[in-house]
Amino acid sequence: AWITVLRPGLRSVLQKIFEAVQADVDHVLDLHSVVSGAFLRDRALLGELFQRAGHSELRFLVNSGFLFGLALGLAQMVLWISFPKDW
């Protein structure tokens, strides 16, 4: 049948097609629209991605905010005790 005629050259043709697509993937596929479309369709997935990716950064912000706030609060306390003002 026709498959026996096509099979020997099919692998090389497919390989050339995929190499051409890989060389110019931005022209063939708009990755930005694919990803943004997937996240807009599944908002729970987007939320989970942000929670997983931002977990350590959020922990750092909370901890550093506490430490910076403590340092600034102590400095302000020392200044208020050293230089009292009648407000």
DSSP file with accessible surface (Angstrom, degrees, kcal/mol):
  #  RESIDUE AA STRUCTURE BP1 BP2  ACC     N-H-->O    O-->H-N    N-H-->O    O-->H-N    TCO  KAPPA ALPHA  PHI   PSI    X-CA   Y-CA   Z-CA
    1    1 A A    >>        0   0  102      0, 0.0     4,-0.8     0, 0.0     3,-0.7   0.000 360.0 360.0 360.0-173.6    0.0    0.0    0.0
    2    2 A W  H 3>  +     0   0  179      1,-0.2     4,-2.0     2,-0.2     3,-0.3   0.777 360.0  65.4 -68.8 -26.9    1.0    3.7    0.0
    3    3 A I  H 3> S+     0   0   61      1,-0.2     4,-2.5     2,-0.2    -1,-0.2   0.870  96.9  55.6 -66.3 -33.7    2.5    3.5    3.5
    4    4 A T  H <4 S+     0   0   96     -3,-0.7    -1,-0.2     1,-0.2    -2,-0.2   0.826 109.6  47.4 -68.7 -26.6    5.2    1.2    2.4
    5    5 A V  H  < S+     0   0  112     -4,-0.8     4,-0.4    -3,-0.3    -2,-0.2   0.891 118.7  39.1 -77.7 -39.9    6.2    3.7   -0.3
    6    6 A L  H >X S+     0   0   91     -4,-2.0     4,-1.4     1,-0.2     3,-0.5   0.783  97.7  77.6 -81.4 -30.2    6.2    6.7    2.1
    7    7 A R  H 3X S+     0   0  169     -4,-2.5     4,-0.8     1,-0.2     3,-0.3   0.871  87.9  55.5 -55.6 -43.9    7.8    5.0    5.2
    8    8 A P  H 34 S+     0   0  107      0, 0.0     4,-0.4     0, 0.0    -1,-0.2   0.901 119.5  31.5 -60.8 -37.7   11.4    5.0    4.1
    9    9 A G  H <> S+     0   0   35     -3,-0.5     4,-2.0    -4,-0.4    -2,-0.2   0.580  99.7  84.5 -95.4  -8.3   11.5    8.8    3.4
   10   10 A L  H  X S+     0   0   76     -4,-1.4     4,-2.8    -3,-0.3     5,-0.3   0.905  86.6  53.1 -63.6 -42.4    9.0    9.8    6.1
   11   11 A R  H  X S+     0   0  201     -4,-0.8     4,-2.3     1,-0.2    -1,-0.2   0.924 111.3  45.0 -61.6 -44.9   11.5    9.9    8.9
   12   12 A S  H  > S+     0   0   55     -4,-0.4     4,-2.2     2,-0.2    -1,-0.2   0.889 113.6  50.2 -69.5 -35.8   13.9   12.3    7.1
   13   13 A V  H  X S+     0   0   76     -4,-2.0     4,-2.3     2,-0.2    -2,-0.2   0.942 112.5  46.7 -65.7 -45.9   11.1   14.6    6.0
   14   14 A L  H  X S+     0   0   78     -4,-2.8     4,-2.6     1,-0.2     5,-0.2   0.894 110.7  53.2 -63.3 -38.2    9.7   14.8    9.5
   15   15 A Q  H  X S+     0   0  106     -4,-2.3     4,-2.2    -5,-0.3    -1,-0.2   0.925 109.8  47.8 -64.0 -41.5   13.2   15.5   10.9
   16   16 A K  H  X S+     0   0  142     -4,-2.2     4,-2.2     2,-0.2    -1,-0.2   0.896 111.3  51.1 -66.2 -38.7   13.7   18.3    8.4
   17   17 A I  H  X S+     0   0   88     -4,-2.3     4,-2.4     2,-0.2    -2,-0.2   0.947 111.8  46.2 -63.8 -46.9   10.3   19.8    9.3
   18   18 A F  H  X S+     0   0  128     -4,-2.6     4,-2.6     1,-0.2    -2,-0.2   0.875 110.9  52.6 -67.2 -34.1   11.0   19.7   13.0
   19   19 A E  H  X S+     0   0  101     -4,-2.2     4,-2.0    -5,-0.2    -1,-0.2   0.910 110.2  48.7 -66.2 -38.9   14.4   21.2   12.5
   20   20 A A  H  X S+     0   0   65     -4,-2.2     4,-1.3     2,-0.2    -2,-0.2   0.908 112.6  47.8 -66.5 -39.9   12.9   24.1   10.5
   21   21 A V  H  < S+     0   0   50     -4,-2.4     3,-0.3     1,-0.2     7,-0.2   0.920 111.5  50.3 -66.8 -42.7   10.3   24.6   13.2
   22   22 A Q  H >< S+     0   0  148     -4,-2.6     3,-0.8     1,-0.2    -1,-0.2   0.870 107.2  54.7 -63.8 -35.0   12.9   24.6   16.0
   23   23 A A  H 3< S+     0   0   87     -4,-2.0    -1,-0.2     1,-0.3    -2,-0.2   0.835 124.9  23.1 -68.9 -30.1   15.0   27.1   14.1
   24   24 A D  T >X S+     0   0   84     -4,-1.3     4,-1.3    -3,-0.3     3,-0.8  -0.341  74.6 143.9-132.8  52.7   12.1   29.6   13.9
   25   25 A V  H <>  +     0   0   66     -3,-0.8     4,-3.0     1,-0.3    -1,-0.1   0.831  69.4  61.2 -66.0 -30.8    9.8   28.6   16.7
   26   26 A D  H 34 S+     0   0  135      1,-0.2    -1,-0.3     2,-0.2    -2,-0.1   0.832 105.1  48.4 -66.0 -30.4    8.9   32.2   17.5
   27   27 A H  H <4 S+     0   0  153     -3,-0.8    -1,-0.2    -6,-0.1    -2,-0.2   0.836 118.1  39.9 -76.2 -32.0    7.4   32.5   14.0
   28   28 A V  H  < S+     0   0   90     -4,-1.3     2,-0.4    -7,-0.2    -2,-0.2   0.874 123.2  31.2 -85.3 -37.6    5.4   29.3   14.3
   29   29 A L     <  -     0   0   81     -4,-3.0     2,-1.2    -5,-0.2    -1,-0.2  -0.977  63.1-147.1-132.1 127.2    4.3   29.5   17.9
   30   30 A D     >  -     0   0   97     -2,-0.4     4,-2.0     1,-0.2     5,-0.2  -0.768  19.6-176.2 -91.3  92.3    3.4   32.5   20.0
   31   31 A L  H  > S+     0   0  106     -2,-1.2     4,-2.7     1,-0.2     5,-0.3   0.865  77.4  58.3 -61.3 -37.2    4.6   31.2   23.4
   32   32 A H  H  > S+     0   0  144      1,-0.2     4,-2.7     2,-0.2     5,-0.3   0.936 109.1  43.7 -60.2 -45.9    3.4   34.3   25.3
   33   33 A S  H  > S+     0   0   56      2,-0.2     4,-2.2     1,-0.2    -1,-0.2   0.873 113.0  52.5 -70.7 -33.3   -0.2   33.9   24.1
   34   34 A V  H  X S+     0   0   71     -4,-2.0     4,-2.1     2,-0.2    -2,-0.2   0.953 115.2  40.2 -65.0 -47.7   -0.2   30.2   24.8
   35   35 A V  H  X S+     0   0   64     -4,-2.7     4,-2.4     2,-0.2     5,-0.2   0.943 117.8  46.5 -69.0 -46.7    1.0   30.6   28.3
   36   36 A S  H  X S+     0   0   42     -4,-2.7     4,-2.3    -5,-0.3    -1,-0.2   0.901 112.5  51.7 -65.4 -36.4   -1.1   33.6   29.1
   37   37 A G  H  X S+     0   0   18     -4,-2.2     4,-1.9    -5,-0.3    -1,-0.2   0.911 109.5  49.6 -64.2 -40.5   -4.2   31.9   27.6
   38   38 A A  H  X S+     0   0   35     -4,-2.1     4,-1.7     1,-0.2    -2,-0.2   0.912 113.0  46.6 -65.2 -41.2   -3.6   28.8   29.7
   39   39 A F  H  < S+     0   0   47     -4,-2.4     7,-0.4     1,-0.2    -1,-0.2   0.853 111.0  51.7 -71.2 -33.4   -3.3   30.9   32.9
   40   40 A L  H  < S+     0   0  103     -4,-2.3     3,-0.4    -5,-0.2    -1,-0.2   0.844 110.9  48.6 -70.9 -32.2   -6.4   33.0   32.1
   41   41 A R  H  < S+     0   0  195     -4,-1.9     2,-0.5     1,-0.3    -2,-0.2   0.844 121.2  35.7 -72.2 -34.2   -8.4   29.8   31.5
   42   42 A D     X  +     0   0   80     -4,-1.7     4,-1.4    -5,-0.2     3,-0.4  -0.755  64.9 170.0-123.7  84.5   -7.2   28.3   34.8
   43   43 A R  H  > S+     0   0  172     -2,-0.5     4,-2.4    -3,-0.4     5,-0.2   0.798  77.2  61.7 -68.1 -27.4   -6.8   31.0   37.4
   44   44 A A  H  > S+     0   0   74      2,-0.2     4,-2.5     1,-0.2    -1,-0.2   0.901 102.8  51.5 -64.3 -38.4   -6.3   28.5   40.2
   45   45 A L  H  > S+     0   0   73     -3,-0.4     4,-2.5     2,-0.2    -2,-0.2   0.908 108.7  51.0 -63.8 -40.6   -3.2   27.3   38.4
   46   46 A L  H  X S+     0   0   44     -4,-1.4     4,-2.3    -7,-0.4    -2,-0.2   0.929 110.8  48.4 -63.0 -43.7   -1.9   30.9   38.2
   47   47 A G  H  X S+     0   0   33     -4,-2.4     4,-2.3     1,-0.2    -2,-0.2   0.911 111.3  49.8 -62.6 -41.8   -2.5   31.4   41.9
   48   48 A E  H  X S+     0   0   82     -4,-2.5     4,-2.7     2,-0.2     5,-0.2   0.904 109.1  52.8 -64.9 -38.8   -0.7   28.2   42.8
   49   49 A L  H  X S+     0   0   80     -4,-2.5     4,-2.9     1,-0.2     5,-0.3   0.941 110.8  46.3 -62.0 -46.0    2.2   29.2   40.6
   50   50 A F  H  X S+     0   0  139     -4,-2.3     4,-2.4     1,-0.2    -1,-0.2   0.891 113.0  50.0 -65.2 -37.9    2.6   32.5   42.3
   51   51 A Q  H  X S+     0   0  148     -4,-2.3     4,-0.7    -5,-0.2    -2,-0.2   0.923 115.2  42.6 -67.5 -42.1    2.3   30.9   45.7
   52   52 A R  H  < S+     0   0  187     -4,-2.7     3,-0.4     2,-0.2     4,-0.4   0.924 119.7  42.2 -68.2 -45.3    5.0   28.3   45.0
   53   53 A A  H  < S+     0   0   62     -4,-2.9     4,-0.4    -5,-0.2     3,-0.2   0.862 121.1  40.8 -71.3 -34.8    7.3   30.7   43.2
   54   54 A G  H  X S+     0   0   27     -4,-2.4     4,-2.9    -5,-0.3     5,-0.3   0.433  85.5  96.9 -96.6   3.6    6.9   33.5   45.7
   55   55 A H  H  X S+     0   0  115     -4,-0.7     4,-2.2    -3,-0.4    -1,-0.2   0.947  90.2  39.2 -60.4 -50.4    6.9   31.5   49.0
   56   56 A S  H  > S+     0   0   62     -4,-0.4     4,-2.3    -3,-0.2    -1,-0.2   0.891 116.7  51.6 -69.8 -35.8   10.6   32.0   49.8
   57   57 A E  H  > S+     0   0  107     -4,-0.4     4,-2.4     2,-0.2    -1,-0.2   0.908 110.3  48.7 -66.3 -40.4   10.6   35.6   48.6
   58   58 A L  H  X S+     0   0  109     -4,-2.9     4,-2.6     2,-0.2     5,-0.2   0.914 109.9  51.8 -65.2 -40.3    7.6   36.4   50.8
   59   59 A R  H  X S+     0   0  132     -4,-2.2     4,-2.6    -5,-0.3     5,-0.2   0.923 110.3  49.4 -61.3 -42.1    9.2   34.8   53.8
   60   60 A F  H  X S+     0   0  135     -4,-2.3     4,-3.1     1,-0.2     5,-0.3   0.926 110.8  49.7 -62.5 -44.2   12.3   36.9   53.2
   61   61 A L  H  X S+     0   0  107     -4,-2.4     4,-2.3     2,-0.2    -2,-0.2   0.910 112.2  47.5 -63.0 -40.7   10.2   40.1   52.9
   62   62 A V  H  X S+     0   0   91     -4,-2.6     4,-2.1     2,-0.2    -2,-0.2   0.954 116.5  43.1 -65.3 -47.6    8.3   39.3   56.1
   63   63 A N  H  X S+     0   0   91     -4,-2.6     4,-2.3    -5,-0.2    -2,-0.2   0.927 117.1  45.0 -66.0 -44.7   11.5   38.5   58.1
   64   64 A S  H  X S+     0   0   19     -4,-3.1     4,-3.1    -5,-0.2     5,-0.3   0.876 110.8  55.1 -69.6 -34.1   13.5   41.4   56.7
   65   65 A G  H  X S+     0   0   41     -4,-2.3     4,-2.4    -5,-0.3    -1,-0.2   0.909 108.6  48.7 -62.1 -40.1   10.5   43.8   57.3
   66   66 A F  H  X S+     0   0  140     -4,-2.1     4,-2.5     2,-0.2    -2,-0.2   0.945 114.3  44.9 -63.3 -46.9   10.4   42.7   60.9
   67   67 A L  H  X S+     0   0  108     -4,-2.3     4,-2.6     2,-0.2    -2,-0.2   0.920 115.4  46.1 -66.7 -43.5   14.2   43.2   61.3
   68   68 A F  H  X S+     0   0  141     -4,-3.1     4,-2.7     2,-0.2     5,-0.2   0.905 113.9  49.8 -65.7 -40.0   14.2   46.6   59.5
   69   69 A G  H  X S+     0   0   42     -4,-2.4     4,-2.5    -5,-0.3    -2,-0.2   0.906 111.1  49.1 -63.8 -40.6   11.2   47.7   61.5
   70   70 A L  H  X S+     0   0   86     -4,-2.5     4,-2.6    -5,-0.2     5,-0.2   0.942 112.8  47.1 -63.6 -46.0   12.8   46.7   64.7
   71   71 A A  H  X S+     0   0   57     -4,-2.6     4,-2.4     1,-0.2    -2,-0.2   0.929 115.5  44.8 -63.4 -45.4   16.0   48.5   63.9
   72   72 A L  H  X S+     0   0  127     -4,-2.7     4,-2.6     2,-0.2    -1,-0.2   0.889 113.1  51.7 -67.0 -37.3   14.2   51.7   62.8
   73   73 A G  H  X S+     0   0   33     -4,-2.5     4,-2.4    -5,-0.2    -2,-0.2   0.911 110.9  47.1 -64.8 -41.7   11.9   51.6   65.8
   74   74 A L  H  X S+     0   0   88     -4,-2.6     4,-2.5     2,-0.2    -2,-0.2   0.916 112.7  49.4 -66.4 -41.2   14.9   51.2   68.2
   75   75 A A  H  X S+     0   0   51     -4,-2.4     4,-2.4    -5,-0.2    -2,-0.2   0.924 112.1  48.5 -63.6 -41.6   16.7   54.1   66.5
   76   76 A Q  H  X S+     0   0  110     -4,-2.6     4,-2.6     2,-0.2    -2,-0.2   0.907 109.9  52.4 -65.0 -38.9   13.6   56.2   66.7
   77   77 A M  H  X S+     0   0   98     -4,-2.4     4,-2.2     2,-0.2     5,-0.2   0.930 109.7  48.4 -63.3 -43.5   13.1   55.4   70.4
   78   78 A V  H  X S+     0   0   82     -4,-2.5     4,-2.6     1,-0.2    -2,-0.2   0.925 112.5  48.8 -63.2 -42.4   16.7   56.4   71.1
   79   79 A L  H  X S+     0   0   98     -4,-2.4     4,-2.6     1,-0.2    -2,-0.2   0.906 111.3  49.2 -64.6 -40.7   16.3   59.7   69.2
   80   80 A W  H  < S+     0   0  138     -4,-2.6    -1,-0.2     2,-0.2    -2,-0.2   0.864 114.0  45.8 -67.8 -35.6   13.0   60.5   71.0
   81   81 A I  H  < S+     0   0  124     -4,-2.2    -2,-0.2    -5,-0.2    -1,-0.2   0.904 117.1  44.5 -72.2 -39.6   14.6   59.8   74.4
   82   82 A S  H  < S+     0   0   70     -4,-2.6    -2,-0.2     1,-0.3    -3,-0.2   0.855 126.2  28.9 -72.7 -37.2   17.7   61.8   73.6
   83   83 A F  S  < S-     0   0  146     -4,-2.6    -1,-0.3    -5,-0.2    -2,-0.1  -0.654  80.3-169.5-126.2  75.4   15.9   64.8   72.0
   84   84 A P        -     0   0  101      0, 0.0     2,-0.4     0, 0.0    -3,-0.1  -0.356   3.6-163.1 -69.9 145.4   12.4   65.1   73.6
   85   85 A K        -     0   0  146     -5,-0.1     2,-1.0    -2,-0.0    -2,-0.0  -0.962  21.9-127.3-125.2 145.5   10.0   67.6   72.0
   86   86 A D              0   0  171     -2,-0.4     0, 0.0     1,-0.1     0, 0.0  -0.805 360.0 360.0 -90.2 103.7    6.8   69.1   73.4
   87   87 A W              0   0  232     -2,-1.0    -1,-0.1     0, 0.0     0, 0.0   0.336 360.0 360.0 -87.2 360.0    4.3   68.2   70.7
